[in-house]
Amino acid sequence: MSVFKQFLISIYQFDKYVELISLKWKKVIFYEVIFFLVTVFISFFPIIVVLVGYGGMEGIINELVPEFKIENGILQAENMIVDENGIRIIVDSNNDRTDFDLRDSSNGVIFDREKIIVNNGIKTQTVSYKKLLEALGLDKFEKSDIFNYISAINMLFITFILLSFIALAVSEIIGILLLSFFTLIINMILKKNLSYPNTIKISVYARSMAVFLTIIFAFFGFMLDFIFVIALNCAYAFFAVKNMKIEEIV
């Protein structure tokens, strides 16, 4: 059975989920890996577009970074907001901002009066200018100084991508396992004859619609509500189990 056919069954043919759980593990794992890699590509696509469009990190710095100076832990710069391909960059040297300002973007960075806030779509990190300058051993920092650290910036960017990939992979595994426990409970309530390995297979496919919608929305720079994603996953798992006939279960 092709990956595409597996996908079609998983999103709208609950009565054929029995065909999915009858597949060998290598096919199920291959489906999950392909789906995961597509998700990762879409998640990183806005970053890739920006990098290519501006000719790498140096081009981004030249074009997008305004003239600025950080001294005594305080930012002095012209305020600006950039929204491009799902990435939001906010420079506000007059106020203290929060990650709430990045809620509608899949990736974003805020440079406010005293700190930097980075959101990679998975988690948010905050660092103050004071601590950053102390780590660099500097009293002040301005735009021209950035190019002295371009190699370190590129390395940090690569590290950021790798850590994001690992975080996505771990999140994917945890999501499947948690949904499999819910599926197992539904199996017990509905008195179906499902083994735990089969509930894992169901969980892989039951997440397809939510992942697909997340990809589509992320492509246009929007994030689906976390509760909605969980509810949709659980609903698919429930109807998949409910529509299975005991005599067909392998």
Kinemage of the C-alpha trace (Angstrom):
@kinemage 1
@onewidth
@group {chain A} dominant
@subgroup {mainchain}
@vectorlist {calphas} color= white
{ca met a 1} P 0.000 0.000 0.000
{ca ser a 2} L 1.427 3.381 -1.021
{ca val a 3} L 2.026 6.218 1.426
{ca phe a 4} L -0.576 8.330 -0.377
{ca lys a 5} L -3.225 5.606 -0.061
{ca gln a 6} L -2.382 5.196 3.618
{ca phe a 7} L -2.849 8.931 4.050
{ca leu a 8} L -6.232 8.952 2.295
{ca ile a 9} L -7.528 6.073 4.413
{ca ser a 10} L -6.254 7.703 7.594
{ca ile a 11} L -8.122 10.974 7.047
{ca tyr a 12} L -11.568 9.846 5.946
{ca gln a 13} L -12.059 6.058 5.859
{ca phe a 14} L -12.399 4.926 9.455
{ca asp a 15} L -13.852 1.582 8.404
{ca lys a 16} L -10.591 0.766 6.591
{ca tyr a 17} L -8.251 1.457 9.508
{ca val a 18} L -8.121 -2.309 9.967
{ca glu a 19} L -6.171 -2.413 6.696
{ca leu a 20} L -3.674 0.046 8.133
{ca ile a 21} L -3.015 -1.910 11.314
{ca ser a 22} L -2.572 -5.072 9.242
{ca leu a 23} L 0.420 -3.499 7.479
{ca lys a 24} L 3.915 -4.564 8.472
{ca trp a 25} L 5.756 -2.294 10.881
{ca lys a 26} L 8.280 -1.211 8.258
{ca lys a 27} L 5.462 0.318 6.170
{ca val a 28} L 3.963 2.088 9.192
{ca ile a 29} L 7.347 3.441 10.253
{ca phe a 30} L 8.136 4.536 6.679
{ca tyr a 31} L 4.804 6.402 6.556
{ca glu a 32} L 5.542 8.144 9.853
{ca val a 33} L 9.067 9.111 8.778
{ca ile a 34} L 7.871 10.551 5.452
{ca phe a 35} L 5.071 12.480 7.146
{ca phe a 36} L 7.456 13.762 9.829
{ca leu a 37} L 10.058 14.928 7.292
{ca val a 38} L 7.397 16.783 5.320
{ca thr a 39} L 6.285 18.467 8.551
{ca val a 40} L 9.858 19.470 9.359
{ca phe a 41} L 10.415 20.837 5.854
{ca ile a 42} L 7.261 22.963 6.016
{ca ser a 43} L 8.223 24.182 9.497
{ca phe a 44} L 11.640 25.315 8.260
{ca phe a 45} L 10.473 26.477 4.834
{ca pro a 46} L 9.976 30.156 5.837
{ca ile a 47} L 13.508 30.279 7.238
{ca ile a 48} L 14.922 28.675 4.089
{ca val a 49} L 13.078 31.189 1.865
{ca val a 50} L 14.436 34.134 3.851
{ca leu a 51} L 17.998 32.787 3.827
{ca val a 52} L 17.959 32.174 0.085
{ca gly a 53} L 16.181 35.442 -0.660
{ca tyr a 54} L 18.719 37.567 1.200
{ca gly a 55} L 21.791 35.575 0.216
{ca gly a 56} L 22.611 34.024 3.556
{ca met a 57} L 23.077 35.334 7.069
{ca glu a 58} L 25.228 38.299 6.047
{ca gly a 59} L 22.553 39.452 3.604
{ca ile a 60} L 19.891 39.180 6.289
{ca ile a 61} L 22.006 41.273 8.659
{ca asn a 62} L 22.669 43.931 6.008
{ca glu a 63} L 19.067 44.208 4.864
{ca leu a 64} L 17.010 43.526 7.974
{ca val a 65} L 19.122 44.661 10.915
{ca pro a 66} L 18.800 48.421 11.488
{ca glu a 67} L 21.574 50.539 12.927
{ca phe a 68} L 21.650 50.022 16.687
{ca lys a 69} L 23.748 50.229 19.810
{ca ile a 70} L 23.505 48.288 23.044
{ca glu a 71} L 25.138 50.000 25.991
{ca asn a 72} L 24.639 49.424 29.717
{ca gly a 73} L 22.159 46.675 28.874
{ca ile a 74} L 19.837 49.067 26.986
{ca leu a 75} L 19.018 48.966 23.275
{ca gln a 76} L 19.113 52.123 21.172
{ca ala a 77} L 17.592 51.576 17.731
{ca glu a 78} L 14.919 52.609 15.283
{ca asn a 79} L 11.735 50.643 15.970
{ca met a 80} L 10.469 48.303 13.278
{ca ile a 81} L 8.268 45.266 12.647
{ca val a 82} L 8.925 42.748 9.856
{ca asp a 83} L 6.447 39.993 8.913
{ca glu a 84} L 7.660 37.778 6.100
{ca asn a 85} L 6.937 34.123 5.242
{ca gly a 86} L 5.688 33.304 8.735
{ca ile a 87} L 8.666 34.967 10.457
{ca arg a 88} L 8.099 38.024 12.639
{ca ile a 89} L 10.906 40.348 13.735
{ca ile a 90} L 10.072 43.126 16.184
{ca val a 91} L 12.472 45.856 17.259
{ca asp a 92} L 11.081 48.054 20.048
{ca ser a 93} L 13.702 49.936 22.032
{ca asn a 94} L 11.093 51.914 23.970
{ca asn a 95} L 9.149 49.139 25.689
{ca asp a 96} L 9.351 45.746 27.416
{ca arg a 97} L 7.709 43.117 25.195
{ca thr a 98} L 6.551 39.527 25.828
{ca asp a 99} L 6.240 36.414 23.641
{ca phe a 100} L 2.529 37.249 23.332
{ca asp a 101} L 3.556 39.505 20.448
{ca leu a 102} L 4.736 36.396 18.538
{ca arg a 103} L 1.521 34.410 19.008
{ca asp a 104} L 0.466 34.617 15.335
{ca ser a 105} L 3.853 33.685 13.850
{ca ser a 106} L 5.436 30.258 13.465
{ca asn a 107} L 8.906 31.719 14.112
{ca gly a 108} L 9.853 35.087 15.531
{ca val a 109} L 12.318 37.312 17.358
{ca ile a 110} L 11.730 40.359 19.546
{ca phe a 111} L 14.409 42.902 20.411
{ca asp a 112} L 12.890 45.077 23.116
{ca arg a 113} L 14.441 47.627 25.454
{ca glu a 114} L 16.406 45.194 27.643
{ca lys a 115} L 16.197 41.674 26.143
{ca ile a 116} L 15.847 39.326 23.179
{ca ile a 117} L 12.900 36.907 22.906
{ca val a 118} L 13.167 34.015 20.419
{ca asn a 119} L 10.266 31.733 19.485
{ca asn a 120} L 11.008 28.787 17.158
{ca gly a 121} L 7.417 27.521 17.119
{ca ile a 122} L 8.175 24.966 19.828
{ca lys a 123} L 9.464 26.946 22.776
{ca thr a 124} L 10.417 30.490 23.740
{ca gln a 125} L 13.791 31.609 25.042
{ca thr a 126} L 14.698 34.977 26.577
{ca val a 127} L 18.117 36.523 27.202
{ca ser a 128} L 18.951 39.999 28.481
{ca tyr a 129} L 21.396 42.268 26.664
{ca lys a 130} L 23.335 42.683 29.903
{ca lys a 131} L 23.995 38.947 30.219
{ca leu a 132} L 24.755 38.673 26.509
{ca leu a 133} L 27.365 41.447 26.633
{ca glu a 134} L 28.902 39.934 29.772
{ca ala a 135} L 29.214 36.596 27.961
{ca leu a 136} L 30.940 38.346 25.042
{ca gly a 137} L 33.168 40.377 27.360
{ca leu a 138} L 31.944 43.673 25.878
{ca asp a 139} L 30.770 46.987 27.287
{ca lys a 140} L 28.781 47.924 24.195
{ca phe a 141} L 27.707 46.366 20.903
{ca glu a 142} L 26.515 47.808 17.588
{ca lys a 143} L 25.600 46.642 14.085
{ca ser a 144} L 29.131 46.738 12.638
{ca asp a 145} L 30.299 44.424 15.442
{ca ile a 146} L 27.963 41.643 14.291
{ca phe a 147} L 30.149 40.767 11.313
{ca asn a 148} L 33.025 39.967 13.678
{ca tyr a 149} L 30.915 37.075 14.954
{ca ile a 150} L 29.411 35.858 11.659
{ca ser a 151} L 31.023 32.408 11.955
{ca ala a 152} L 29.666 31.996 15.477
{ca ile a 153} L 26.240 33.212 14.308
{ca asn a 154} L 26.185 30.640 11.508
{ca met a 155} L 27.192 27.920 13.979
{ca leu a 156} L 24.483 29.017 16.399
{ca phe a 157} L 21.965 28.967 13.588
{ca ile a 158} L 22.949 25.420 12.596
{ca thr a 159} L 22.763 24.367 16.259
{ca phe a 160} L 19.337 25.984 16.504
{ca ile a 161} L 18.137 23.998 13.466
{ca leu a 162} L 19.509 20.716 14.834
{ca leu a 163} L 18.007 21.257 18.288
{ca ser a 164} L 14.677 22.195 16.722
{ca phe a 165} L 14.764 19.006 14.623
{ca ile a 166} L 15.489 16.891 17.697
{ca ala a 167} L 12.753 18.645 19.673
{ca leu a 168} L 10.266 18.005 16.864
{ca ala a 169} L 11.269 14.328 16.694
{ca val a 170} L 10.893 13.876 20.461
{ca ser a 171} L 7.571 15.696 20.390
{ca glu a 172} L 6.399 13.411 17.575
{ca ile a 173} L 7.275 10.247 19.510
{ca ile a 174} L 5.680 11.505 22.720
{ca gly a 175} L 2.544 12.507 20.815
{ca ile a 176} L 2.189 9.036 19.295
{ca leu a 177} L 2.730 7.270 22.627
{ca leu a 178} L 0.270 9.476 24.520
{ca leu a 179} L -2.362 8.998 21.836
{ca ser a 180} L -1.753 5.241 21.902
{ca phe a 181} L -2.618 5.158 25.624
{ca phe a 182} L -5.846 7.038 24.904
{ca thr a 183} L -6.560 4.587 22.078
{ca leu a 184} L -5.938 1.672 24.431
{ca ile a 185} L -8.485 3.082 26.884
{ca ile a 186} L -11.044 3.495 24.081
{ca asn a 187} L -10.300 -0.063 23.016
{ca met a 188} L -11.087 -1.306 26.542
{ca ile a 189} L -14.289 0.743 26.783
{ca leu a 190} L -15.574 -0.411 23.385
{ca lys a 191} L -14.377 -3.971 24.070
{ca lys a 192} L -12.426 -4.344 20.854
{ca asn a 193} L -9.715 -6.934 20.488
{ca leu a 194} L -6.796 -4.574 19.902
{ca ser a 195} L -3.275 -5.284 21.090
{ca tyr a 196} L -1.119 -2.395 22.321
{ca pro a 197} L 1.112 -2.496 19.182
{ca asn a 198} L -2.041 -2.028 17.100
{ca thr a 199} L -3.054 1.010 19.176
{ca ile a 200} L 0.353 2.522 18.340
{ca lys a 201} L -0.296 1.943 14.638
{ca ile a 202} L -3.717 3.580 14.963
{ca ser a 203} L -2.108 6.544 16.735
{ca val a 204} L 0.350 7.048 13.879
{ca tyr a 205} L -2.470 7.305 11.360
{ca ala a 206} L -4.997 9.076 13.607
{ca arg a 207} L -2.642 12.055 13.806
{ca ser a 208} L -2.548 12.486 10.018
{ca met a 209} L -5.369 15.006 9.688
{ca ala a 210} L -4.136 17.204 12.526
{ca val a 211} L -0.577 17.144 11.147
{ca phe a 212} L -1.847 17.894 7.639
{ca leu a 213} L -3.894 20.878 8.859
{ca thr a 214} L -0.956 22.095 10.954
{ca ile a 215} L 1.264 21.994 7.862
{ca ile a 216} L -1.267 23.908 5.747
{ca phe a 217} L -1.855 26.584 8.381
{ca ala a 218} L 1.869 26.909 9.160
{ca phe a 219} L 2.585 27.420 5.451
{ca phe a 220} L 0.422 30.543 5.606
{ca gly a 221} L 1.961 31.678 8.900
{ca phe a 222} L -0.773 30.534 11.296
{ca met a 223} L -0.674 28.171 14.271
{ca leu a 224} L -3.487 25.764 15.154
{ca asp a 225} L -4.640 25.837 18.756
{ca phe a 226} L -2.916 23.087 20.765
{ca ile a 227} L -6.185 21.953 22.367
{ca phe a 228} L -7.830 21.679 18.940
{ca val a 229} L -4.982 19.462 17.683
{ca ile a 230} L -5.263 17.153 20.701
{ca ala a 231} L -9.057 16.956 20.371
{ca leu a 232} L -8.814 16.163 16.656
{ca asn a 233} L -6.241 13.421 17.277
{ca cys a 234} L -8.409 11.848 19.986
{ca ala a 235} L -11.519 12.061 17.798
{ca tyr a 236} L -9.786 10.256 14.932
{ca ala a 237} L -8.478 7.559 17.280
{ca phe a 238} L -11.959 7.101 18.769
{ca phe a 239} L -13.742 6.727 15.420
{ca ala a 240} L -10.986 4.464 14.093
{ca val a 241} L -11.475 2.052 17.004
{ca lys a 242} L -15.255 2.400 16.988
{ca asn a 243} L -15.554 1.445 13.327
{ca met a 244} L -13.408 -1.664 13.599
{ca lys a 245} L -15.102 -5.042 13.493
{ca ile a 246} L -13.716 -7.480 16.044
{ca glu a 247} L -13.560 -10.365 13.566
{ca glu a 248} L -11.360 -8.281 11.218
{ca ile a 249} L -8.781 -7.241 13.789
{ca val a 250} L -5.412 -8.908 13.386
